[in-house]
């Protein structure tokens, strides 16, 4: 759903239109769940965080002032709900798959990294690479590249200084690219061994 449609639905929902609120939540549910799934690493925590995020959106909607796009604001709410859920569970998550449409991932997999033929292998490589990325790097990278949050929004969501966020995203992307390249090289070497 586009930003203009969101604006119309937000205004109607803020005026008390329950159908508009329902349509707004339904249109963003899958993206919120996907973000929570990637941060939490499992369906159960993602579902709990998604429900909490949707409730927080409903509670916070009257105060939403439109300075940010609704989608950006909802991602910020969702990331906070997910991080709160992880803190409550006091366990370190294992990341989920990264969608092939994530911009940074596409750029890493293009020019200097050998391409894998099987898309499932690519997804598996991405999942394994994210699993190796420490949470301190993984969460800011996902919020920036998948969530589309700007540095100040990520800083507020994670209670970090904007400079720290920039550093973690830069280091996280570099580490992720290195892990993907190393993994692809190992995969190709293994493939060549089997062929000889």
N, C-alpha and C positions, 0 to 999 in steps of 0.2 A: 504494500500500500504506500502511496506517495505521501510526501510531506503536506501537500494541500489537503488531501483527504483526511490526514491525521488532524490538521488544524480544525477542520469542520467538525470531526467527531469529538475532539477535545472540548471545543466550545459547547457543543450540544450536551456532552456528558457533564461538564461543569454546570450547565443550566438545569441538570436533573434528568436528562433523557437516559433512561436505563438501557434502552436498545442501542443507543450510540456508545455507551460505556461498554456494553457487551461486544459490539462490533470492534471497538478499539482494542480491547483485550484479546479477542480472537485473532485479530490481524497481526498481533505482535507475539502471541504465545509461542509459536514454534521457534522464532529467533531467540527469545528469552530462554526457552528450554535448552536450545543448542549451546548458548553461551554458558549457562549453568552446568551443562553436561561436560563441556570442555574444561571448565575450571574444577569441578568436583571430581570428575573421573568415573562416576558411576550413576546409574539411572535413579537409584533411590534418593541419594542426596540431591541430585539435579531436580527431581520432582518436588522434593520438600522445599528447595530453594526457589523453584519456579512459583509454587503456591504462595510462598512468603512474599516474593517479589510482586506478584499480581495483587495481593492484599495491600502491600505498601503503595503500589501505584494507585489503587482505589482510594486509600486514605490520603495520599499526597496530592491527588489530582486537583482538589480545590485550590491548593497553593501553587500549582504549576503555573508559571507566568509566561511561558513561551519564549524566554530568552534563548533557550537551546531548543533544538528540534525535539519533538516528543520521543522519537526513536533513540536519540542520544541520551535523553533523560531516563528513559526506561531501561537502557543498558546499564546506566550508572546505578539505578535502583536494583537491578538484577544482580550486578556484580557484588554490591554490598550485601544483598540477601544471601548470595552463595558463599561469600567469605564468612559471614556470620554463621551460616550452617556448618561450615568446616571448622570454625572455632568451637562451636558447640560439640561437635563430634570428636574434636581433638585428635584428628588423624590426618596424615599427609595423603592427598589425593593422587591418583594415577590419572593422567590426562586421557581424553578421548581422541577419536579421529579428528583430523583437520580436514575440512571440506576442500576439495580441489579448487574452489573459487576464491580462497583466501589470497589476497594480492601478494603478500610477502612470500608465501609458500610457492606461488607460481613463479615469482622472480628468482627464487633460489633454484628451482628445478629447471630453469630454462638454459641459458647460454653455456655455462661452464660445467654443468653437472650432466653426466650421461643420463639419458632418458631410459626408463624402464618400460617394457612393452605392456606389461599387465597392470592395469589401473589398481587392482586390488593389492598388488605388491607395493605400489606407490603409497596407497593409504596405510598399509602396514608399516612401511618405512617411516611415514610421518608420525604415526602413533608411537612407534618405538623412539623416534627422535624426541618427541615431546615428553615421553616418559623419563628420558635422561636429563631433561632441562629442569633445573631446580625451580621450585614454586615461585621463589622471589623474582625469577626472570619470566617464567611461563605466564603467570597471571597478567603482568603489565603488557607483554607482547600480545596475548589474546584480546585484552581490552582495547588495545590500540588497533590491531590489524583486523580483528573480527568484529569488535564492538564499535569501532569508529570513534571512540572517545578521544578527546584531545588531552594533552599532557596535564593540564590543570585539573581536568575532570578525573583522570586516573589518580593524580596526586591526592585529590580530596577523597576519592573512594578508598584508597589504600593508606591514607594518613601518612603520606610521604612528601618530601619536598619535590617540586617539579624537576629540579636538576637530578635528583636521585631517580625519578621515573625515567627521564631521558637516558641516563646511564644504564639503567637496568634493561630498557628496551633495546638499546644499541648492543649491549653485551649479550642479551638473550637472543637477538636475531643472529649475531655473529656465531654464537655457540650452536644455534639450531642449524645454520647453514653448514657449519663444520661437521656436525653430526650427520646431516643428510648426505653431504659429499662423501664422508668416510663410509657410511653405510652403503651408498650406491657403488662405490669403488669395490667394497668387499663383495657385494652381490654380483657384480660383473666378473670379478676374479673367480668366484665360486662357479659361476656359469661357464666360464672358459675352461676351468678344470674338468667339468663334467663333459664338455664337448671334445676334449682331447683324450 
